[in-house]
């Protein structure tokens, strides 16, 4: 373990030039107030680049009045021990770390006369194990009072840092960082997944609409083909119906013509019969006239002739024959007139039917032309379906299909491509979300393990410190304990110090509940209890006995001597009070102010 061999202060605060040799083990700086004791510890911190020196004051204010440049140097022991040097990169038994301060506020570092950056200085200190920014390691003037009001959370972190448990928290923070990264990735993926799902749902709907539209368009095409052939069938039926009607009309026309011809034949027979009857009637009429004349002559002769009777008989018979002939003529004539009228009517009907047949034949020709055109359209539309329904039924279905297509509205032809693209993206994001979820669970398990390891380490170290703290207080007529709060939450966990004096119940240490001496006693007791576990090779406390009564001052000082006089680590204790060292190796440094300059005298015993 290394130590600080010497501190050199040049134009620093009240020092014009001062060399303060330090040794391993316990070093006590004593002297009256204002002599420059605290400047030694402040100089060490300035040289080592501690953050404390950068906060409370301006560095240029540390330069001795009237000077423009100050230098503070810390000489570290780097001699070979064990397997090698504490800092093997520098092949020298000593490492002089110097810091130069200018009145304009600028500064720089040097190591063995070579300029170094602040980061390089911190690298050397880390290699040696120095921790100048932790008040449990270096407690400057007034920090004893300040530590009392430090929050439990910060007290615990100071302790972790001082005893070398920081890596537990760092490992937890590392896992938390990874967890935050995973959670952030999960949130991003979830957001992307939600957007992808929204897009996928939209394009799924569009794709479903596209498939429905494609099916409807196919159905529409099939219906249009069926409609074309249905039109052909309907037109063909019209053609066939018209042909059948024409054939019916022609058949009826032929029947009428046959009836007309039959009537004509009958009329001819009747005409011949009327001619024969008329000739017979005229012959009888001629004979009646002749017999009438003969009867007149016979009557003129006085009916005496025997021929009169014969003539009269023949005349009477001729009159009967004439009447019979007239009757037969009338009968034939009536029959003739009836048949002639019927034939005339048949003639009119034949003319009408002939005209209708011609008209229907013209219609048929037109229909056949339309059928030919529809047939060509149907062939262009597609092959004839195996089943062709009625035109009205097909047309009704086509109207319904067109209405459904219209109801779908505009549908992107890229719907399938977009759906497949977003489906692929959604599946990829889902798989990524699954992986992230698995990673999160694994990290959470790792986090729980690391938190548990941290918790156990904290419990163990605090338990040991608590035992020593209680023992120390018992020798000071006090009682108390150290405890950790909120162990279930790494961020909120804190360290609480409780103390009670003269038989009173221990209460929480703060800046108000105890007197100044009681606070100092409790804090120094806690520092002493923690010293066995602190890793830094150099520790210091300024005014460890402030506000203490003589009895406690003496008791605490004895504890310090007991704990540090033969320790390997280097300790620096500053007090304005007179001291009695007693036995043991203690490096005592006496500081006084002579003529405005601090001077150092070393007393070794």
C-alpha positions in Angstrom: 0.0 0.0 0.0 1.4 3.4 -1.0 1.4 6.6 1.1 2.1 10.3 0.8 5.7 11.0 1.6 5.5 14.7 1.6 3.3 17.7 0.9 5.0 20.9 -0.5 3.1 24.2 -0.4 4.5 27.2 -2.3 2.7 30.6 -2.2 -0.3 28.7 -1.1 -2.7 30.5 1.3 -0.6 31.3 4.4 2.4 29.3 3.2 5.3 31.0 1.4 7.1 27.7 1.3 6.4 24.7 3.4 7.4 21.0 3.3 5.3 18.7 5.4 6.7 15.2 5.6 4.2 12.4 6.3 4.6 8.8 7.1 2.6 5.7 7.0 0.2 5.1 9.8 -1.1 8.0 11.9 -0.1 11.6 11.3 -1.4 14.3 13.6 -1.3 18.0 12.7 -1.8 20.3 15.6 -1.3 23.9 16.4 -3.3 27.0 17.3 -6.3 28.2 15.3 -5.3 30.2 12.1 -1.8 28.6 12.0 -2.4 26.9 8.7 -3.3 23.4 9.7 -6.3 23.0 7.4 -4.3 24.4 4.5 -2.2 21.3 4.5 -5.2 19.0 3.9 -6.7 21.6 1.4 -3.4 21.6 -0.4 -3.4 17.8 -0.7 -6.9 18.0 -2.2 -6.0 20.7 -4.6 -2.9 18.8 -5.8 -5.0 15.7 -6.3 -7.7 17.6 -8.2 -10.5 16.9 -5.7 -13.9 18.3 -6.8 -14.4 19.8 -3.3 -11.7 22.4 -4.0 -13.4 23.4 -7.2 -16.8 24.1 -5.6 -16.5 26.2 -2.5 -14.0 28.8 -3.6 -12.1 30.1 -6.6 -8.7 28.5 -7.0 -7.0 31.9 -7.5 -8.2 32.9 -4.0 -5.9 30.2 -2.7 -2.8 32.0 -4.0 -0.8 33.7 -1.3 -1.4 37.4 -1.1 1.0 39.3 -3.4 1.9 36.3 -5.5 0.9 35.5 -9.1 1.6 31.8 -9.1 1.2 29.0 -6.5 2.2 25.4 -6.6 1.0 22.5 -4.4 2.8 19.2 -4.7 2.1 15.8 -3.2 5.0 13.3 -3.3 3.6 9.7 -3.5 5.7 6.6 -2.6 6.0 4.4 -5.7 8.8 2.2 -4.4 8.9 -1.5 -5.3 7.0 -3.7 -2.9 5.9 -7.2 -3.4 5.5 -8.0 -7.1 6.2 -4.4 -8.4 5.5 -0.7 -8.1 2.0 0.6 -7.1 2.0 2.5 -10.4 4.3 0.5 -12.8 3.9 2.9 -15.7 6.2 5.4 -13.9 9.6 3.8 -13.2 10.5 5.9 -10.2 10.3 5.4 -6.5 8.4 8.7 -6.1 5.7 10.3 -8.1 5.5 14.1 -7.5 2.0 15.3 -8.5 2.0 19.1 -8.7 -0.6 21.6 -9.5 0.1 25.2 -10.6 -2.4 28.0 -9.9 -2.3 31.3 -11.7 -3.9 34.5 -10.5 -5.9 34.7 -13.8 -7.7 31.5 -12.7 -5.9 29.1 -15.0 -4.0 26.0 -13.8 -2.2 22.9 -15.0 -0.9 19.6 -13.6 2.6 18.1 -13.7 3.8 14.7 -12.8 7.6 14.5 -12.1 7.9 17.7 -14.1 5.9 16.5 -17.1 2.5 18.2 -17.8 -0.5 15.8 -17.4 -4.2 16.3 -18.0 -6.7 16.1 -15.2 -8.0 12.8 -16.6 -4.4 11.3 -16.5 -4.1 12.5 -12.9 -7.3 10.7 -12.0 -6.0 7.6 -13.7 -2.9 7.6 -11.4 -5.0 8.2 -8.3 -7.4 5.4 -9.2 -4.4 3.1 -9.7 -3.2 4.0 -6.2 -6.8 3.8 -4.7 -6.9 7.4 -3.7 -10.4 8.8 -3.3 -10.1 12.5 -2.4 -13.7 13.5 -3.2 -15.4 11.3 -0.5 -15.9 13.0 2.8 -15.6 9.7 4.6 -12.1 9.5 3.2 -11.1 13.1 3.5 -13.2 15.1 5.8 -12.2 18.8 5.5 -12.8 21.6 8.0 -16.5 22.0 8.9 -17.4 18.7 7.1 -18.0 17.0 10.4 -21.0 19.3 10.8 -21.9 19.0 7.1 -21.9 15.2 7.3 -24.7 15.4 9.9 -27.1 17.0 7.5 -26.1 14.8 4.5 -29.2 12.8 3.4 -29.3 9.1 4.3 -29.3 8.3 0.6 -26.0 10.3 0.1 -24.5 8.8 3.3 -25.0 5.3 1.9 -23.5 6.2 -1.4 -20.5 7.8 0.4 -20.0 4.6 2.4 -20.3 2.4 -0.7 -17.7 4.5 -2.5 -15.4 4.5 0.5 -15.5 0.8 1.2 -15.3 -0.3 -2.4 -18.8 -1.4 -3.0 -19.5 1.1 -5.7 -19.1 -1.7 -8.3 -22.3 -3.3 -7.0 -24.2 -0.1 -7.7 -22.4 0.4 -11.0 -23.3 -3.1 -12.1 -26.9 -2.4 -11.1 -26.8 0.9 -13.0 -25.3 -0.9 -15.9 -28.1 -3.4 -15.9 -30.6 -0.6 -15.4 -29.1 1.2 -18.3 -29.5 -1.9 -20.4 -33.0 -2.3 -19.1 -33.8 1.3 -19.9 -32.4 0.7 -23.4 -34.5 -2.4 -23.8 -37.6 -0.6 -22.4 -37.0 2.3 -24.7 -36.6 -0.2 -27.6 -39.7 -2.0 -26.4 -41.6 1.3 -26.3 -40.3 2.2 -29.8 -41.2 -1.2 -31.1 -44.6 -1.1 -29.4 -45.2 2.3 -31.0 -44.0 1.0 -34.3 -46.1 -2.1 -33.8 -49.2 -0.1 -33.0 -48.6 2.0 -36.1 -47.8 -1.2 -38.2 -51.0 -2.9 -36.8 -53.1 0.2 -37.7 -51.6 0.2 -41.2 -52.0 -3.6 -41.4 -55.6 -3.4 -40.2 -56.3 -0.7 -42.8 -54.6 -2.5 -45.6 -56.1 -5.8 -44.5 -59.5 -4.2 -44.9 -58.4 -2.8 -48.3 -57.1 -6.2 -49.3 -60.3 -7.8 -48.2 -62.2 -5.2 -50.2 -59.9 -5.9 -53.2 -60.5 -9.6 -52.9 -64.3 -9.0 -52.7 -64.0 -6.6 -55.6 -62.0 -9.1 -57.6 -64.6 -11.8 -56.9 -67.4 -9.4 -57.8 -65.6 -8.3 -60.9 -65.1 -12.0 -61.9 -68.8 -12.6 -61.0 -69.7 -9.5 -63.1 -67.7 -10.8 -66.0 -69.4 -14.2 -65.8 -72.7 -12.5 -65.5 -72.0 -10.3 -68.5 -71.1 -13.4 -70.5 -74.2 -15.2 -69.3 -76.2 -12.0 -70.0 -74.9 -11.9 -73.5 -75.8 -15.5 -74.1 -79.1 -15.0 -72.3 -79.9 -12.2 -74.8 -79.0 -14.6 -77.6 -81.3 -17.3 -76.1 -84.1 -14.7 -75.6 -83.6 -13.5 -79.2 -83.4 -17.1 -80.4 -86.6 -17.9 -78.6 -88.2 -14.8 -80.2 -87.0 -16.0 -83.6 -88.3 -19.5 -83.0 -91.6 -18.2 -81.7 -92.0 -16.0 -84.7 -91.1 -18.9 -87.0 -93.6 -21.1 -85.3 -96.2 -18.3 -85.6 -95.4 -17.9 -89.3 -95.7 -21.6 -89.8 -99.0 -21.5 -88.0 -100.2 -18.6 -90.1 -99.0 -20.4 -93.3 -100.8 -23.6 -92.1 -103.9 -21.6 -91.5 -103.5 -19.8 -94.8 -103.2 -23.2 -96.6 -106.3 -24.4 -94.8 -108.2 -21.3 -95.9 -107.0 -21.6 -99.4 -108.2 -25.2 -99.5 -111.5 -24.1 -98.1 -111.6 -21.3 -100.7 -110.9 -23.8 -103.5 -113.5 -26.2 -102.1 -116.1 -23.4 -102.0 -115.1 -22.4 -105.5 -115.7 -25.9 -106.7 -119.0 -26.0 -104.9 -120.0 -22.6 -106.2 -119.1 -23.9 -109.8 -121.4 -26.9 -109.3 -124.1 -24.6 -108.0 -123.7 -22.3 -110.9 -124.0 -25.2 -113.3 -127.0 -26.5 -111.4 -128.6 -23.1 -111.5 -128.0 -22.9 -115.2 -129.6 -26.3 -115.7 -132.5 -25.5 -113.5 -132.9 -22.1 -115.3 -132.9 -23.8 -118.7 -135.4 -26.3 -117.4 -137.6 -23.5 -116.0 -137.4 -21.6 -119.2 -138.3 -24.7 -121.2 -141.2 -25.3 -118.9 -142.1 -21.7 -119.1 -142.1 -21.9 -122.9 -144.2 -25.0 -122.8 -146.6 -23.3 -120.3 -146.9 -20.4 -122.7 -147.6 -22.8 -125.6 -150.1 -24.8 -123.6 -151.7 -21.6 -122.4 -152.2 -20.6 -126.0 -153.6 -24.0 -126.9 -156.0 -23.8 -124.0 -157.1 -20.4 -125.2 -157.8 -21.6 -128.6 -159.6 -24.6 -127.3 -161.7 -22.4 -125.0 -162.4 -20.4 -128.0 -163.7 -23.4 -129.6 -165.9 -24.0 -126.6 -164.0 -26.8 -124.9 -165.5 -29.4 -127.0 -162.4 -31.1 -128.1 -161.1 -34.0 -126.1 -157.8 -32.5 -126.4 -158.7 -29.7 -124.0 -158.6 -32.0 -121.0 -155.4 -33.5 -122.0 -153.9 -30.1 -122.6 -155.3 -28.7 -119.4 -153.9 -31.8 -117.6 -150.4 -31.2 -119.1 -150.6 -27.5 -118.4 -151.3 -28.2 -114.8 -148.5 -30.7 -114.6 -146.2 -28.1 -116.3 -147.2 -25.5 -113.7 -146.3 -28.0 -110.9 -143.0 -28.7 -112.6 -142.3 -25.0 -113.1 -143.0 -24.3 -109.4 -140.8 -27.2 -108.5 -138.1 -25.8 -110.8 -138.4 -22.3 -109.2 -138.1 -23.8 -105.7 -135.1 -25.8 -106.7 -133.6 -22.7 -108.3 -134.2 -20.7 -105.1 -132.7 -23.4 -103.0 -129.6 -23.6 -105.2 -129.4 -19.8 -105.4 -129.6 -19.5 -101.6 -126.9 -22.1 -101.2 -124.9 -20.4 -104.0 -125.2 -17.0 -102.2 -124.1 -18.5 -98.9 -121.2 -20.2 -100.3 -120.2 -17.2 -102.5 -120.3 -15.0 -99.3 -118.2 -17.5 -97.4 -115.7 -17.7 -100.2 -115.6 -13.9 -100.4 -114.9 -13.8 -96.6 -112.3 -16.5 -97.1 -110.7 -14.4 -99.7 -110.4 -11.4 -97.4 -109.0 -13.6 -94.7 -106.5 -15.1 -97.1 -105.4 -11.6 -98.2 -105.0 -10.6 -94.5 -103.1 -13.7 -93.6 -100.9 -13.4 -96.6 -100.1 -9.8 -95.6 -99.5 -10.9 -92.0 -97.2 -13.7 -93.1 -95.2 -11.3 -95.3 -95.0 -8.8 -92.4 -93.9 -11.5 -89.9 -91.3 -12.8 -92.4 -89.9 -9.3 -92.6 -89.9 -9.2 -88.7 -88.2 -12.6 -88.7 -85.5 -11.4 -91.0 -84.9 -8.4 -88.7 -84.8 -10.7 -85.7 -82.4 -13.1 -87.3 -80.1 -10.1 -88.0 -80.3 -9.0 -84.4 -79.7 -12.6 -83.3 -76.6 -12.8 -85.5 -75.3 -9.5 -84.0 -76.0 -10.8 -80.4 -74.4 -14.1 -81.2 -71.2 -12.3 -82.3 -71.3 -10.1 -79.1 -71.7 -13.2 -77.0 -68.9 -15.0 -78.7 -66.6 -12.0 -78.0 -67.8 -11.9 -74.4 -66.8 -15.6 -73.8 -67.8 -19.2 -74.3 -71.4 -20.1 -73.7 -71.9 -21.2 -70.0 -73.2 -24.7 -69.4 -76.3 -23.2 -67.9 -77.8 -19.9 -69.1 -80.6 -18.5 -67.0 -83.4 -16.2 -68.0 -82.3 -12.7 -69.1 -84.3 -10.9 -66.3 -82.8 -13.1 -63.6 -79.2 -12.6 -64.9 -79.8 -8.9 -65.3 -81.1 -8.7 -61.7 -78.0 -10.4 -60.4 -75.8 -8.1 -62.5 -77.5 -5.0 -61.1 -76.9 -6.4 -57.6 -73.3 -7.1 -58.3 -72.7 -3.6 -59.7 -74.4 -2.1 -56.7 -72.0 -4.1 -54.4 -69.0 -2.9 -56.4 -70.2 0.6 -56.2 -70.8 0.3 -52.5 -67.1 -0.8 -52.0 -66.0 2.6 -53.2 -62.4 3.1 -54.6 -60.0 0.3 -53.9 -56.3 0.6 -54.4 -54.8 -2.0 -56.8 -51.7 -1.9 -54.5 -53.7 -3.2 -51.6 -52.3 -6.8 -51.7 -48.8 -5.5 -52.1 -49.2 -3.1 -49.2 -50.9 -5.7 -47.0 -48.1 -8.2 -47.6 -45.5 -5.5 -46.9 -47.1 -4.4 -43.6 -47.9 -8.0 -42.6 -44.2 -8.8 -43.1 -43.2 -5.6 -41.1 -45.8 -6.5 -38.4 -44.4 -10.0 -38.1 -40.8 -8.8 -37.9 -41.8 -6.2 -35.2 -43.7 -8.9 -33.3 -40.7 -11.1 -33.4 -38.5 -8.2 -32.3 -41.0 -7.4 -29.5 -40.9 -11.0 -28.4 -37.1 -11.0 -28.3 -37.0 -7.7 -26.5 -39.6 -9.0 -24.0 -37.3 -12.1 -23.4 -34.3 -9.8 -23.1 -36.3 -7.6 -20.6 -37.2 -10.6 -18.5 -33.6 -11.9 -18.6 -32.3 -8.4 -17.6 -34.9 -8.1 -14.9 -33.7 -11.4 -13.5 -30.1 -10.2 -13.7 -31.1 -6.9 -12.1 -32.8 -8.8 -9.2 -29.6 -10.9 -8.8 -27.4 -7.8 -8.8 -29.7 -5.9 -6.4 -29.7 -8.9 -4.1 -25.9 -9.1 -4.3 -25.8 -5.4 -3.5 -28.3 -5.8 -0.7 -26.3 -8.6 0.9 -23.0 -6.7 0.6 -24.6 -3.6 2.2 -26.2 -5.6 5.0 -22.9 -7.3 5.7 -20.7 -4.2 5.8 -23.2 -2.1 7.7 -23.7 -5.0 10.2 -20.0 -5.1 10.9 -19.7 -1.3 11.1 -22.7 -1.2 13.4 -21.0 -3.7 15.8 -17.9 -1.5 16.0 -19.9 1.7 16.3 -22.0 0.3 19.2 -18.8 -0.8 21.0 -17.2 2.7 20.5 -20.3 4.4 21.8 -20.5 2.2 24.9 -17.1 3.4 25.9 -18.3 7.0 25.6 -21.4 6.6 27.9 -23.6 6.6 24.8 -25.6 4.1 22.7 -26.7 3.9 19.2 -26.7 1.9 16.0 -26.3 2.2 12.2 -29.1 1.0 9.9 -30.0 0.9 6.3 -33.4 2.0 5.1 -35.4 1.3 2.0 -33.3 -1.7 1.1 -35.9 -2.7 -1.5 -35.1 0.4 -3.6 -31.6 0.9 -4.6 -32.3 4.6 -5.5 -34.0 5.4 -2.2 -31.9 3.3 0.1 -30.2 5.3 2.8 -27.9 5.0 5.7 -29.1 6.3 9.1 -26.9 6.9 12.2 -28.6 6.9 15.5 -27.1 8.0 18.8 -28.2 8.6 22.4 -26.1 10.0 25.3 -26.3 9.5 29.0 -28.9 6.7 28.9 -31.3 8.5 26.5 -33.0 6.5 23.7 -30.9 6.6 20.5 -32.4 9.1 17.9 -31.5 9.9 14.3 -28.3 11.9 13.9 -29.1 15.3 12.2 -28.0 18.9 12.5 -30.5 19.9 15.2 -31.3 17.0 17.6 -27.8 16.7 19.2 -25.4 19.2 20.5 -22.3 20.0 18.5 -20.1 17.8 20.6 -22.6 15.0 20.5 -22.7 15.2 16.7 -18.9 15.2 16.4 -18.6 12.3 18.8 -21.2 10.2 16.9 -19.7 11.0 13.5 -16.1 10.4 14.5 -17.2 7.1 16.1 -18.9 6.2 12.8 -15.7 7.1 10.9 -13.6 5.0 13.2 -16.0 2.1 12.9 -15.8 2.3 9.1 -12.0 2.7 8.9 -11.3 -1.0 8.7 -13.3 -1.3 5.5 -12.2 1.9 3.7 -10.1 1.1 0.7 -8.3 4.4 0.1 -4.6 4.3 1.3 -4.9 7.9 2.6 -7.6 9.1 4.9 -7.9 12.4 6.8 -10.2 14.3 9.1 -10.0 18.0 10.1 -11.0 19.1 13.6 -12.2 15.7 14.6 -12.7 16.9 18.2 -14.6 20.1 17.5 -17.3 21.0 20.1 -16.3 17.9 22.2 -16.0 18.1 25.9 -12.6 17.2 27.4 -13.7 13.7 28.5 -15.0 12.7 25.0 -12.1 14.4 23.3 -9.7 12.3 25.4 -11.7 9.1 24.8 -11.9 9.7 21.0 -8.3 10.6 20.7 -7.4 7.4 22.5 -9.6 5.5 20.0 -7.8 7.2 17.2 -4.4 6.3 18.6 -5.5 2.7 19.2 -7.0 2.3 15.7 -4.3 4.0 13.6 -0.9 4.0 15.2 0.1 0.6 13.8 -2.1 0.6 10.7 -0.8 0.1 7.2 -3.0 2.9 5.7 -2.0 6.5 6.1 -4.1 8.7 8.4 -4.0 12.5 8.9 -5.9 13.9 11.8 -6.0 17.7 12.5 -6.8 19.2 15.8 -6.1 22.6 17.5 -6.1 20.9 20.9 -3.1 19.8 22.9 -2.4 16.0 22.5 -0.7 13.3 24.4 0.6 10.7 22.1 1.8 8.1 24.5 3.3 4.9 23.0 3.2 3.9 19.4 4.5 5.3 16.1 2.8 8.6 15.5 4.0 11.4 13.2 3.2 14.7 14.9 3.3 17.9 12.9 3.1 21.2 14.7 2.1 24.3 12.7 2.3 27.9 13.8 2.0 31.2 12.1 5.2 33.4 12.4 5.1 36.8 10.9 2.1 36.0 8.6 3.8 32.8 7.3 2.9 29.3 8.3 5.8 27.2 9.5 5.9 23.5 10.1 7.8 21.5 12.8 7.8 17.7 12.8 7.9 15.8 16.0 8.3 12.1 15.5 7.8 9.6 18.3 
